[in-house]
Amino acid sequence: MRKINEIFYSLQGEGYHTGTPAVFVRFSGCNLKCSFCDTQHEEGTLMTDDEIIAEVSKYPAATVILTGGEPSLWIDDALVDRLHEAGKYVCIETNGTRPLPASIDWVTCSPKQGARLAITRMDEVKVVYEGQDISIYERLSAEHFFLQPCSCYNTALTVDCVMRHPKWRLSLQTHKLIDIR
Ligand code: SF4
C-alpha cells in the first residue's frame, strides 16, 4: 500500500515539460520542512498499486508525474514497472535526498539548502530562488537548470539572477498564473 494525497489530471506548470498534459500522483508526507512549501500533502489514503493504476488510467495522457510531499518515501521499482506496463512515461519531482528507482524516465530534482543529495542522475534541476548562491548547483549532472521565483514574490530578482547566470532558465508556476491545478 502507498499513501496517496491526491491523483489529478492537469498540465505540468513548471520546468522543462511546462504545458504538457500529465496525471499527477501526489504522495503524502515529506522528510524535509521547507519554509516556502506550498503543497498540502500530509493527508492521505492508502492505495494498492491496482487502485493507483486504475485511477491513473482514467486519463488520456501518457505522462505521469510522481510528486509530493516527497514521492521517494513511497515508491519502488514495482510501481514504476506497473506504470510502464500501462504505457506511461514516468516522471518524478524529488528533493533528491533519497535514492530512486533507476527505471524512472525523467528526474526533476529540487535540491534544498542544507539537505544532502542522495542521487546523482537527474534530468533537470529546479531551484526555488531565495537569494542563495546557485553556483553550487551548477556542478550537478543535469542537462537543464531552472530557477523559479518563490511563490512569484521575487520574480524580478529571479529574472536578474538568470541573466547573470545564463546556464539557468526561468521557470514560472504557470498553473498558478492561469489558475489551473
Ligand atoms: S521538499 Fe518539497 S514537499 Fe518537502 S517540505 Fe520542501 S518544498 Fe515541501
Boltz pocket constraint, residues with backbone or C-beta under 6 A from the ligand:
constraints:
  - pocket:
      binder: B
      contacts: [[A, 29], [A, 30], [A, 31], [A, 32], [A, 33], [A, 34], [A, 36], [A, 37], [A, 38], [A, 39], [A, 68], [A, 69], [A, 70], [A, 95], [A, 110], [A, 112]]
      max_distance: 6.0
